[in-house]
Amino acid sequence: MTAPMQTEKKAATGISQEEKIAYKVSLWSIAINVILVIIKMIAGFFAHSSAMISDAIHSASDILSTVVVIAGVNISNKQADNDHQYGHERMESIAALILAGMLLITSFMIGYSGLEKIFSDSSELVIPGKIALLAAIISILLKEGMFWYTIKAAKAIRSDALRADAWHHRSDALSSIGSLLGIGAAILGFPIFDPIASLLICLMIIKTAYDIAKDAISKLVDTACEEETISAMTAVALAQPGVLRVDSIKTRTFGSKFYVDIEISADGNLSLYEAHDIASNVHHSIEKEFPAAKHCMVHVNPYEEGEHLDD
């Protein structure tokens, strides 16, 4: 027995609150990154710092990644249609995968440039100017601030793409720390540390790309919800009048949301209407208590003492 299908939470016209939040954060991200690219490029050019130029390239990739985030959020919030009857939420995870791929390409470009300078004639290495240090400090402060601003919004609207973009900001802050250390060491008389900093930036970006891709893939292959969430849903189901036992509960992630399939036991002597009401209560209670539950499917079994579906 199944409960009625969940109605769409998004209005037929206009954009959702989630989209409004994502757009606002994304516009701020683009504005900050444009400013940082200009600052870093100017500082890297006049200070002759390969690490700062690498950092500027990383910030430039942030602008493109934010465009990917906007597209992912926009598509994932589209209503279900005949071709996609379960919705489009997985597009956010796909957007996160694209973002991870872009990060990898950026990291390889930066790493190649760093290696090229390390293995070049040491006499060609130039000690960078102090303006590069100031640019690195500004980048660290702005990008760390954008990380916390974006991750807060991502958690509020449960957006995989926005969360991936937040960690992109964090990777940029970390890369700027690497730039700061490398440039500082170069100014102290060790110019080799400037391109070495580029390699450290490369490795940090690869790690961020890996984490983003791992999370996105797990949400594309029907990974179950965390055990605490499953236990909490079981408790909600058992609290509904007429539910004598939860026989089984299965979950699968669907982008930033998840589906629930639950089997409960009720008195076998109940009428079809009574059993249906019990199933409806379970259905609506779980979707109310867990906003990320896209749909809860409920099946009712006749209760028999000592028997359990999972036994």
N, C-alpha and C positions, 0 to 999 in steps of 0.2 A: 504494500500500500504506500503510495507516495503523497507527499503534501503538495499543495499547489505551487506552481513555479513562482520564483521570486520576481517581483516587478522591478523594472529598471529603476535605478536610483537617480539616474541623470534625466533631466528634463528633455523633452523632445526637441526643444530649440535652445540656442545659447550654449555657453560653455560651462562646465562644472566648476565648483569651488576648487577642486584639485588642480584643474588646468590653470585657473587664475593664479594660484599660489606658485605653480611650476613656472609660468610665464614671468611672473614678477622676479623670482629668484634667478631665472635664466637671463633676463635683461640686465640685472645687476652684475651677474657673472661676466657677460659679454663686455659691459662697460669697464669693469675693473681690469679685465684681461687686455683690452685694447690699450688702456693707460699703461699697464705693466710692460706690454710688448714694446711700446714706444720708449719707455724709460730704460728698459734693459738693452734694447738695441743701441740706443744712443750711448749708454754707459759702456757697453761691450765694445763698441766701435772706437770711441775716444780713449778708453782705458786699455785697449788691445787685450781684452780678456776673452779667451775661447769659452771659458766656463760660463761667463755671463751671456754670451751669444747663444750657447746651448740652452741656457735657462730661458732666454727670450723665445727660442723655437718651441720649447715646452709650453710656454704661456700661449703662444700662437695656436698650438694644437688644442688648447683649452677652448678657444673660440669656436673652432669647428665642432668639437665634442659637445658643446652646449647646444649648437644647432641640432645635432643628433638627438640630444635629450628632449628638446622641444618637439621634434617630430615624433619621437617615441611616445611621449606623454599624450600628444594630440591623437595619435592613432589608437593607443590603448584605451582611451576614453570614449571611442566611438561606440555607438549602440550595436548590439548584436544584429546581424542581418541574415539573409538566406544562405549566404556562403560561409558565414562564421557565426553559427547559432549559439556558440558558447561565449561570444564576445571576443575582444581583441587584446586582453590584458597581457598576453605573452609578448606582444610587440615591445613592451618595456624591457623585457629581458633580452630580446634580440638587439634593441638599441644599446643596452649595456655591453653586449658582446661586440658590437661594432666599435663602441668606445674603447674597449680593451684592445681590439686590433689596431686602432689608431694610436694608442699609447705604445704598443709594441713597435710599430713603424717609426714613431718618434724616437724611441729609445735606441733603436738600431742606428738611426742617423746620427744621434748624439755620440753614441759609442764609437762609431766608425771615425768620426771627426776627432775624438779624443785620442784614439789609438794612432791615427795618422800623425798627430802632433808629437806624441810620446816617442815614436820611432823615427821622427825626422831629426835633422841635424840639431843638436842641443844649442848651437850658437844662434839658431833662428828663434828660440824661445824668448819671448818678451815679458818683462816684469810688468804686470798690469797696474793701471793707475788706481788711486784711492776712491775715485768716483764709483768704481764697480762695487766697492764695499757698501757704500750708501744705497745703491740700487738693490743689492742683495737683502739688506735690512728692511727696506721698504716692502720688498716682495714677500718676505717672511711674514711680516705683520699683516699685510693685506690678504694673503692667501690663507693664512691660518684663520683669520676672521671670516673669510668666505666659506671655509670648511665648516665651521660651527653654524653659520647662518644657513647653509645649504643642507647639512645633515639634520638640523632641527626640522626644516620644511619637509625633507624626505621621510622622516619618521611620522610626521603629522599626516601626510597623505599616502603613506606606504608606497612610495615610488622607487622602484629599482633603478631606473635611469637617473633620477635625481640623486639617489644615494651613491651611484657610481661616479657622478659628476662631483659630488662632495669629496670623495676620496681622490679624485683627480686634483682637486684644489690642495688636498693634504700632500699629495705627491709633489706638487709644485712647491709647496712650502719647504718640504724636506730637501728638494733639489736645490732650493735657494740657500738652505743651510750648508749643503755641500759646496755650493759656489762660494759662500762666505768663508768657509774654512780653507778652500783651495786658493782663493784669491789672497786671503790673509797670509798664508804660507808663502805664496809667490812674492808678495810685497816684501816679506822678511828676507828674501834672497834665495828662494827655492822655486824658480819659475816652472819646474816640472810639475808642481802640485796643481797648477791651473788646469792643464788637460787631464790630470788624474781626477780632479773634481768632476770633470765631464763624464768620466767612466763611472764614478759613484752615482751621479745623477741617472745615468743609463740603467744601472742595476736597481735603483730604487723605483724607477718607472716600470721596469719589468715586473717587480714584485707587486706593485699596485695593479698592473694589468692582469696578472695571474689571479689575484684575489677577486677582482671584479668578474673575470670570466668564470671562475669556479662557482661563485654565487649565482650568476646568471644561468649557467648550465644546470645547476641543481634545481632551478625553478622551471626548467624546460623539460625535465624528464620525470615529472610527477613525483617529486620527493615529498614524503609525508611531513606533516607539521611536527613541531617539537612535542616531546612527550608531555610536557607541562600543559600545553594547549589541548592536547587530546584528553588528558585527565580532567581538565576543567570542563570541557564539553560533555564528557561522560557524566560528570556531577550535575550539570545543568539538565541533561536528559532525565536522569534518575529523579530529579526534584519535581518533575511534572506529574500531576495526578494521573493515576492509572498505569504508569510505567513500573513494571515489576522487576525488570532486569534489562541491562544493555548487553545484547548478545555479541555485537561486534561494532566497531567504528573504524572507518577508513577515511583517510584524508589525502589530498593531492594538491600541491601548489599549482597555481595558474597565474603566472606573472606575480604581481604583488598581492593577489588574493588566493583563496583556496576553496576547493569543493569538499563537501562532507557527505559520506554515505554511512548511514547508521541503521542498525537493526535492533529493535527493541522487542521485549516480550510483554504481552498484556493478557488479561483474562480471556480465555478462549470462548467464553460464553457471551461475550459482548456482541452487540449488533454491529453491522458494518459501519453505521453512522457513528457509533460511540468510539469504535477503534480509529476511525478517520479523525475524529476530534482530538484524540490523544496524539496521533501522528502530527496533526497540524500544530498542536501546542509545542511539541518538541521542535518541529521545524522552525516556527517563529521565534521561539525562545533562544535557540542557538544563533540564528541570524541576528537577533537583537543584541545578544551578549557579545557576539564576535563580529564586528562590522566588516572584517576582512573575509568573512565567509560569503562567497559569491552565491552559493546555493547549497541547501542542505536537503538531501534525499532521505526519506524515512521509510523503512519497511517494518511492518508489525507481524510478529510471530505469536502463535498461541502459547501461553506460558504452560510449561510442564515441569513439575518439581524434579530437581536433580539433573535436568538436561541443560546443556549450554552449547551454543553453536560452535564455539572455539575448542570444545573438549575433543 
